[in-house]
Amino acid sequence: MKTSNTTITLFTSLIMILVSSSSFGQSNQIRQSQKSSVTQYVGVDTQITINYSRPAVKGRVVWGNLVPYGLGTSERYAGGKPFPWRAGANENTTIELNNDVKIEGSALPAGKYSIHMIPSKTDWIIIFNKNNNQWGSFSYDESADALRVTVTPVQGPFEELLTYRFGSITDNSVVGFLHWEKLKIPFQITLN
């Protein structure tokens, strides 16, 4: 009887160790597109924070291929419904503003928004959407758009990892931009 209880205890302990090791290993996996964040203060107290994941070029053709021009489609994830690009990888890229601002001259109230984009060869539509807790853009809902602006991409030096940055900083404005491969997609942010 003692041997049986010892065997059962050892067996149970082994199972628990295997399960916990397996769970531990899964939660510590390195993401292919690692998370990043950038924050910029403008004026007295306006804080702008962009949270995103950083895919790499890895020798691929990005624009018009990996990231299609126009809307994307996916039978697997979106049931064939067209959707914009998530402007990063993994979860939604988000922008959080503690004060009202203007993006490219149009008002955007303080809050947290997902950023989506519709690329083309000549101009891009940047979408600020109220749904900010999704995986990608597969369940994107246009009725939740807070703002859409159209911008013109510019050439830049090669950037392997998708990056968001701020530049052209003044007392009441800043230019936020996505930089990946050899393109920069800028958007002017001005204080109200």
Buried (B, 14 or more C-beta within 10 A) or exposed (E): EEEEEEEEEEEEEEEEEEEEEEEEEEEEEEEEBEEBEBEBBBBEEBBBBBBBBBBBBEEEEBBEEEBEBEBBEBEEBBEEBEBBBBBBBBBBBBBBBBBEBBBBEEEBBEBBBBBBBBBEEEEBBBBBBBBBEBEBBBEBEEEBBBBBBEBEBEEBEEBEBBBBBBEEEEEBBBBBBBBBBBBBBBBBBBBE
